[in-house]
């Protein structure tokens, strides 16, 4: 969950040297490649995680431990599908769409379940989900001008969110329960700070893109005007040439008539 589709992160990457997996993956960059399969597993784990989390009212430590295992597997597959897609050039349209959906779905499921059980304030869930949805929409808003790369802060935010939600899913007590509070606080701070930074980058990127478009349009208009001026000049020259030819022909005709008249006399 890096803010950029993991399966799309390395569209031009070269396959890793050696290994049968590399050759097979490069030769069959189809829907059913290993990166996409891991993304599908993560999507399937979302409803499974919710069912485990809410079993017996959502407070049974054993069921919460199983829910944590499903959440941890989903987060780990997010790391591996991105790595495999970049290393073996396993880029598909499905991966570009499904990977970010799977990332947001598992995190949203964890936050909403925790808030519905009263373990996490709703405002925390709202801040994180608002940021994730808003940044995703903003990426589409500026995509024609360029791509906003995932920053180091964004990766730290993802790690903090995953760790904090995982700690809240477990039925922790004592010092660990206190620790998870501070980890979640760090995750919220990173969520807000990196979100504002992405907004700044999006605004700068869009301004530069619009300026480049206006400059290109001005250059094109200038070229069109220059071409039109050249055409007019060529037309005027041609008209002048035709007029000169007509004048010369008239002079030659009058001279010929004068010569004939002299011969008659």
N, C-alpha and C positions, 0 to 999 in steps of 0.2 A: 504494500500500500504506500507507494512513493509519490502519489500525486500524478504520475505519468503511467499510462498503461504499460505494464511490465512486458507483455508480449510484443509491444510495439517499440520497445526501447532500443532495439538494435537491428533495425531493418537492413542495414548495410554491413553489419558485422560479419567477420570471417569466421568459419567454423574452427573450433579448437583443434589443434593438431593431434593426430593419432586417435585411436580408439574406434571400436566398431559403432558405438553409439553416435559419434559425431558423423560418420559416413552415412549411417541409416537416417539420421535426423535431417541432414542436408538433402538427401535424395528424396525424402518424403515429407516435405513441408506442407502437409495437408491438414485438414481439420483434426484428424485423429493423431496428432503428434503429442509428445510427452508433456510439453508446456500447456497445451490446451486441456489435456486430460487432468492435469493437476488443478487447473482453473475450474473445470467441471466438478471435481471432487470438493473444492472449496464452496462452490455454489450449493451442492447437495448437503454439505455439512451445516449450512445455515439453519434450515428447518430442524435438523437433528439436534443442533445445539440448543435451539429454543425449547424443544420438547424435553430434553434432559434438564435444562435449567429450571423449568416450571413443574417438574415432577414433584408430587407430594406437597404442593403449595409453594415450592421453590426454596424451601429452607432445609432440606435434607442434606447433610454434609456429603454423603456418599454420592447422591445424584449431582450435587454441585461439583464434585471432583471429576465425575464423568463429563460434565458439561465443560469444565476447564480443559480436559484432554481434547475434546472436539475443537474448542477454541484454539488451543495451542497448535493442533495439526493444521487448522485453517491458516493460521499466521505463518507457519513454517512453509506450507505449500506456496504461499505468496512470495517467499524469498526464492524458492527453487524454480518456480515457473518463469520468473523474470530472468534468473541467471541462465537457464537453459535456452530461453528465447533469444537472449543476447549472444550466447556463445555459439549456438548452432543455427542461427538465422531462421528460427521457426516462427515467422511472422505471418499471421492470418488475420482477416477481417474479424473473424469470431473472437480471436484473442484480444484485438484492440478494443472491442466493445465489452466482452464478458469480464476481462480482468479487472477494470476499475469498478464494475458493478459488483463483482464478488468481494472486492476489498471493502467497499462501502457497506455492503449488506451484512457481512459478519460483524463489523464494528458497530453498525447501527443496531443489530439484533442484541449484542451484548449490552450496549448502553440502555436501550429501551427496556430490556428485561430487568436490569438492575434498578432502574428508576421505578418501574411498575411494582417491584418488590419492596421499594422503600429503602434500598441500600445506597442509592445514589441520588442526590438532588436532581430534579428535573431540569433546573437551569444549566447544570453541567452538561447534561445530554443535549439540551437545546443549543448551547454555544458550540459544541463540537460538531453536531450534525449540520447546523447552519453554516459553519465554516466550510465543511467538506462539500456540501451541496453548492454553496456559493462559488467556491474556487473552481469546481468542476464546470459550472455554467460559464464562469468567466474565461476559462480556457477555450471554450467553444466560441465565445464572443470575440476573442482576439486571434483565433487560429489562422485566419487568412493573412494575418500580418506576421505570424511567426509562432514559435513554441516557447512556452515558459518552462525552463528546465527545472527539474526537482533539485532543491537546494539542500545543503547539509542540515540546515535548520528543519526543513520538512522531513528529512529522514529521522532526525532526532525526535521530532513530534510523533512520528509514526511509532517509533520504538517506545516512547513514553506512554502513548495511548494504549498500545497492545499490552505492555507490562502492567499498567494500572488496571485496565479492565480485567486482565487475567487474575490479578491479585484480589479484585473485588468479587470475582466469580467464586473463588475459593472461600470457604467459611473460615477465615482467619480470625484469630483472637490475640489479645496481648500486644506486644510491641510490633508484630507484623501488621496488625490492623491499623496501628498508628502510622506505620511506614507507608502503607498503601494510600493513606490520605494524602501524604506529601507527594507521593509519586503522581497521584491524580492531579494535585495542584500544579505540579510541574507540567504535566500534559496539557492542562487548560491554558497555562501561560504560554507555552510553546505554540499551542493551537491559535491563540489570538495574535501573537507576535508574527508568526509565519504567515498567517492569513493577511494581515495588514501589509506585509512585505510583498506578497503575491499581488495584492491590489495595486500597489505602487508599480511593480514590474509590468502589470497588464496595462496600466494607464500610459506608462512611458513607451511600451511596445506599440500600442495603438496610435499614439501621437506620431511616432517615427514612421509607422506604416502609412498613416494618412498623409504625412508630409512627403514621403516618397511617391505616393500615388499622385499627389498634386504636382510634384516636380516632373514626373513622367508625363502627365497630361499636358503640362506647359511645354515640355520639349516636343511632344508629338504635334501640338498645335503650331509651334514655331516651324517645325519641319514641313507641315502641311502648307503653311503660309509661304515658306521659301519655295516649295515645289510649285505652288500656284504662281508666284512671282516669276519663276523661271519659265513657266509655260507662257505667261503673258509676254515676257520679253522675246521668247522665241516666235510667238505669233506676230508681234510688232515687227520683228526683223524680217519675217517672211513677207509681211505686207509691204514693207519698204522695198524689199527685193523685187516683188512683183511690180510695184509701181515704177521702179527704175527700169525694169525690163520693158515695160510698156512705153516708157519715155524714149528709150533707145530705139525701140521699134518705130516709133512715130518719127523720130529724127531721120532714121534710115529711109523711111518711106518718102519723106519730103525731099530728101537729097536725091533719091532716085527719080522722083517726078521732075525735079528741076533739071536733071541731066537729060532726061528724055525730051523735055521742052527745048533745050539747047540744040539737040540733034535735029529736031524738026525745022528750026530756023536755019 
